[in-house]
Amino acid sequence: MLTPAFDLSQEPDFLTIAIRVPYARVSEFDVYFEGSDFKFYAKPYFLRLTLPGRIVENGSEQGSYDADKGIFTIRLPKETPGQHFEGLNMLTALLTPRKSRTAKPLVEELGASEIPEEVVDDEDFDWEIEQTPYEEVSESALNPQYHYGFGNLRSGVFQRLQDELSDVVDIKDPDFTPAVERRQKRLAAELAKFDPDHYLADFFEDEAVEQILQYNPWWTDIYSKMTAFMEKSQEQENHAALVSFSEEEKYQLRKFVNKSYLLDKRACRQVYYSLIDILLAYCYETRVTEGEKNVESAWNIRKLSPTLCWFETWTNVHDILVSFGRRVLCYPLYRHFKLVMKAYRDTIKILQLGKSAVLKCLLDIYKIFQENDPAYILNDLYISDYCVWIQKVKSKKLAALAEALKEVSLTKAQLGLELEELEAAALLVQEEETALKAAHSVSGQQILSSSSEASDSEDSDSTVSSGNEDSDSDSDSDSDSDSEQDELKDSPSETVSSLQGPFLEESSALLIVNGEVCRNTAIQESDVGQGRPLASSPPLGPSGPLIEELGEQLKTTVQVSEPKGTTAINHNMQERDSRQTPNN
């Protein structure tokens, strides 16, 4: 027989069960309910549920069938009106009969959902089959095997699956490695993997990290609603209805094999501690991918969880948080301490939301691992059992676990990676580089300023020289009556312009009187332009011989004396005209 898809919902006085039975013979179906038992049969479907509360037959029950959708809807009255039935979305747990809670660890209850309860006789049929296939190996007696997996109930798995599991976990030969040695090897591997440059890069350039921190995963809104609901009502059980499951998730819940677990106190504590470790890794992965899973999601979750990667066992909550923080700063793409604390707070929220939220996270992890070739083995070792086990856990246990995690604090110094010293050294180097850059900038500005001043000085000198040339050209345009005096003035000006350079000031003109070089100002030139005699000036001193030497190299001899008459002037003009080319 087939187990149909079903869904449960409740009102203050009624419980509603919706059963999807496509292609069933609706003309022949049976419904039985009494106390906490509910049974439905419509060939070829059979459904038996153990309800979390009691229902009663009092004539107010109702039933209907939607032929288009193939859904039976049955509305049953509660024995105690107003009672809240907890765990209606824990579909796997509802399929498990109550008597199976006393079964031995990891027992598969064969046919529990297919055989009517009246047919089962525990005295004649023992369905409790222990799965210990590797205990018969003769080497196991000589070589002690250490346990791992859910509740540390598995061993010997790696003897035959070493090749497949080598890509999933970091530990080698876990069957023969004790817990103490596992931890020592894990700590050594983390120290070897830690990269200070990668950490400092994310520490100083944290734009991408800040964006990730602003992301709100699916449990954020639900937690806000629960907080608002708790302020109005003191009933803590009702907030479980805020978490809903998709059809795919419901289908997976129905596919899980019914198992019951008998855990001693130590194993039970390990299961709760490892649950925190797995949820921390899941919260980090969900945040950095912003809810969009990728090909690295399975790697991130199992790499950040020592439970999944090293088969680590725990003794307290603080060790779990320290280990998670170290691995976040050693392995994934984004390595920032803020992401550690954000995942820590997200895990607290999920635990406070109750087992519905925890189960939804586990189902998501199960799907991620199932789609990854090597990681699916971790589903068999841990996640599948967690998905079944969490449905039977009391909400008070998870609330207590959330409080225990909330009381734990974590600092960078506790991670053992010398993060504070590393950050202080990096900040000191950064300050020195900043001061050095500032000094270079000031020096460069000074050099640029001096260059600008020199350029401005050269520009002003060229402007003065240009002004002198313009003055000379303007004088050439005078009338014919003043041409003799203009020629007299132009003759020394042309000679001096050929001798100007770094040896003389551009703002002055030179006159050669009686074989001596003298300095003449614009006032003297204006006097010449007006026809007055040239006034002699003192010799230039050391500059005189240099100018005379340049004059010799140019093979230019200029003799200028005070004008004695028109004859001297005409003689000089003729001498100059004879040296000029015909085009001039």
BELVEN-V619755 format. One record per backbone hydrogen bond with DSSP energy under -0.5 kcal/mol. CO is the residue of the C=O (numbers start at 1). NH is the residue of the N-H. If there is no record, write none. Layout:
BEGIN
co->CO nh->NH
co->CO nh->NH
END
This chain:
BEGIN
co->2 nh->4
co->2 nh->46
co->5 nh->20
co->7 nh->18
co->9 nh->16
co->12 nh->82
co->13 nh->78
co->14 nh->11
co->15 nh->76
co->16 nh->9
co->17 nh->19
co->17 nh->74
co->18 nh->7
co->19 nh->21
co->19 nh->72
co->20 nh->5
co->21 nh->24
co->24 nh->26
co->25 nh->28
co->30 nh->41
co->32 nh->39
co->34 nh->37
co->35 nh->55
co->36 nh->51
co->37 nh->34
co->38 nh->49
co->39 nh->32
co->40 nh->47
co->41 nh->30
co->42 nh->45
co->43 nh->25
co->44 nh->2
co->45 nh->42
co->47 nh->40
co->49 nh->38
co->49 nh->51
co->54 nh->79
co->54 nh->80
co->55 nh->35
co->56 nh->58
co->56 nh->77
co->62 nh->75
co->64 nh->73
co->65 nh->67
co->66 nh->70
co->66 nh->71
co->70 nh->21
co->71 nh->66
co->72 nh->19
co->72 nh->74
co->73 nh->64
co->74 nh->17
co->74 nh->76
co->75 nh->62
co->76 nh->15
co->77 nh->56
co->79 nh->81
co->80 nh->83
co->83 nh->85
co->84 nh->86
co->87 nh->90
co->89 nh->91
co->90 nh->94
co->91 nh->95
co->92 nh->96
co->93 nh->96
co->94 nh->50
co->95 nh->97
co->97 nh->100
co->98 nh->101
co->99 nh->102
co->100 nh->103
co->104 nh->107
co->106 nh->108
co->107 nh->109
co->107 nh->260
co->108 nh->110
co->109 nh->112
co->111 nh->114
co->111 nh->115
co->116 nh->119
co->116 nh->120
co->117 nh->120
co->121 nh->124
co->121 nh->125
co->124 nh->126
co->125 nh->127
co->127 nh->129
co->128 nh->130
co->130 nh->132
co->132 nh->135
co->134 nh->137
co->137 nh->140
co->138 nh->141
co->138 nh->142
co->139 nh->143
co->142 nh->144
co->148 nh->154
co->149 nh->152
co->150 nh->153
co->154 nh->148
co->156 nh->159
co->157 nh->160
co->157 nh->161
co->158 nh->162
co->161 nh->165
co->162 nh->166
co->164 nh->167
co->165 nh->168
co->165 nh->169
co->173 nh->176
co->174 nh->177
co->175 nh->146
co->176 nh->178
co->178 nh->182
co->179 nh->183
co->180 nh->184
co->181 nh->185
co->182 nh->186
co->183 nh->187
co->184 nh->188
co->185 nh->189
co->186 nh->190
co->187 nh->191
co->188 nh->192
co->189 nh->193
co->190 nh->194
co->194 nh->196
co->195 nh->199
co->196 nh->200
co->197 nh->201
co->198 nh->202
co->199 nh->203
co->200 nh->204
co->201 nh->205
co->204 nh->206
co->206 nh->210
co->207 nh->211
co->208 nh->212
co->209 nh->213
co->210 nh->214
co->212 nh->215
co->215 nh->217
co->217 nh->220
co->217 nh->221
co->218 nh->222
co->219 nh->223
co->220 nh->224
co->221 nh->225
co->222 nh->226
co->223 nh->227
co->224 nh->228
co->225 nh->229
co->226 nh->230
co->227 nh->231
co->228 nh->232
co->229 nh->232
co->229 nh->233
co->234 nh->236
co->236 nh->239
co->237 nh->240
co->238 nh->241
co->239 nh->242
co->240 nh->243
co->242 nh->244
co->246 nh->250
co->247 nh->251
co->248 nh->252
co->249 nh->253
co->250 nh->254
co->251 nh->255
co->252 nh->256
co->258 nh->109
co->260 nh->106
co->260 nh->107
co->261 nh->263
co->264 nh->268
co->265 nh->269
co->266 nh->270
co->267 nh->271
co->268 nh->272
co->269 nh->273
co->270 nh->274
co->271 nh->275
co->272 nh->276
co->273 nh->277
co->274 nh->278
co->275 nh->279
co->276 nh->280
co->277 nh->281
co->278 nh->282
co->279 nh->283
co->280 nh->284
co->281 nh->285
co->282 nh->286
co->283 nh->287
co->284 nh->288
co->285 nh->289
co->286 nh->291
co->287 nh->290
co->289 nh->292
co->291 nh->293
co->294 nh->297
co->296 nh->300
co->297 nh->301
co->298 nh->302
co->299 nh->303
co->300 nh->304
co->301 nh->305
co->304 nh->306
co->305 nh->309
co->306 nh->310
co->306 nh->311
co->306 nh->312
co->307 nh->311
co->309 nh->170
co->309 nh->171
co->316 nh->320
co->317 nh->321
co->318 nh->322
co->319 nh->323
co->320 nh->324
co->321 nh->325
co->322 nh->326
co->323 nh->327
co->324 nh->328
co->325 nh->329
co->327 nh->330
co->327 nh->331
co->327 nh->332
co->333 nh->335
co->334 nh->336
co->336 nh->339
co->336 nh->340
co->337 nh->341
co->338 nh->342
co->339 nh->343
co->340 nh->344
co->341 nh->345
co->342 nh->346
co->343 nh->347
co->344 nh->348
co->345 nh->349
co->346 nh->350
co->347 nh->351
co->348 nh->352
co->349 nh->353
co->350 nh->354
co->351 nh->354
co->354 nh->358
co->355 nh->359
co->356 nh->360
co->357 nh->361
co->358 nh->362
co->359 nh->363
co->360 nh->364
co->361 nh->365
co->362 nh->366
co->363 nh->367
co->364 nh->368
co->365 nh->369
co->366 nh->370
co->367 nh->371
co->369 nh->372
co->372 nh->376
co->374 nh->377
co->375 nh->378
co->375 nh->379
co->376 nh->379
co->376 nh->380
co->377 nh->381
co->378 nh->382
co->378 nh->383
co->379 nh->384
co->379 nh->385
co->381 nh->150
co->382 nh->386
co->383 nh->387
co->384 nh->388
co->385 nh->389
co->386 nh->390
co->388 nh->391
co->389 nh->392
co->390 nh->393
co->394 nh->397
co->394 nh->398
co->395 nh->399
co->396 nh->400
co->397 nh->401
co->398 nh->402
co->399 nh->403
co->400 nh->404
co->401 nh->405
co->402 nh->406
co->403 nh->407
co->405 nh->408
co->411 nh->414
co->412 nh->415
co->412 nh->417
co->413 nh->416
co->418 nh->422
co->419 nh->423
co->420 nh->424
co->421 nh->425
co->422 nh->426
co->423 nh->427
co->424 nh->428
co->425 nh->429
co->426 nh->430
co->427 nh->431
co->428 nh->432
co->429 nh->433
co->430 nh->434
co->431 nh->435
co->432 nh->436
co->433 nh->437
co->434 nh->438
co->435 nh->439
co->436 nh->440
co->437 nh->441
co->438 nh->442
co->439 nh->443
co->440 nh->444
co->441 nh->445
co->442 nh->446
co->443 nh->447
co->444 nh->448
co->445 nh->449
co->446 nh->450
co->447 nh->451
co->448 nh->452
co->449 nh->453
co->450 nh->454
co->451 nh->455
co->452 nh->456
co->453 nh->457
co->454 nh->458
co->455 nh->459
co->456 nh->460
co->457 nh->461
co->458 nh->462
co->459 nh->463
co->460 nh->464
co->461 nh->465
co->462 nh->466
co->463 nh->467
co->464 nh->468
co->465 nh->469
co->466 nh->470
co->467 nh->471
co->468 nh->472
co->469 nh->473
co->470 nh->474
co->471 nh->475
co->472 nh->476
co->473 nh->477
co->474 nh->477
co->475 nh->478
co->479 nh->482
co->480 nh->483
co->482 nh->486
co->483 nh->487
co->484 nh->488
co->485 nh->489
co->486 nh->490
co->487 nh->491
co->488 nh->492
co->489 nh->493
co->490 nh->494
co->491 nh->495
co->492 nh->496
co->493 nh->497
co->494 nh->498
co->495 nh->499
co->496 nh->499
co->496 nh->500
co->501 nh->504
co->505 nh->508
co->509 nh->520
co->511 nh->513
co->511 nh->518
co->512 nh->514
co->513 nh->516
co->516 nh->513
co->517 nh->540
co->518 nh->511
co->520 nh->509
co->521 nh->525
co->522 nh->526
co->523 nh->527
co->524 nh->528
co->525 nh->529
co->526 nh->530
co->527 nh->532
co->528 nh->531
co->538 nh->519
co->540 nh->543
co->541 nh->544
co->541 nh->545
co->542 nh->546
co->543 nh->547
co->544 nh->548
co->545 nh->549
co->546 nh->550
co->547 nh->551
co->548 nh->552
co->549 nh->553
co->550 nh->554
co->551 nh->556
co->552 nh->555
co->555 nh->557
co->556 nh->558
co->557 nh->559
co->558 nh->560
co->560 nh->514
co->565 nh->569
co->566 nh->570
co->567 nh->571
co->568 nh->572
co->569 nh->573
co->570 nh->574
co->571 nh->575
co->572 nh->576
co->573 nh->577
co->574 nh->578
co->575 nh->579
co->576 nh->579
co->576 nh->580
co->581 nh->584
END
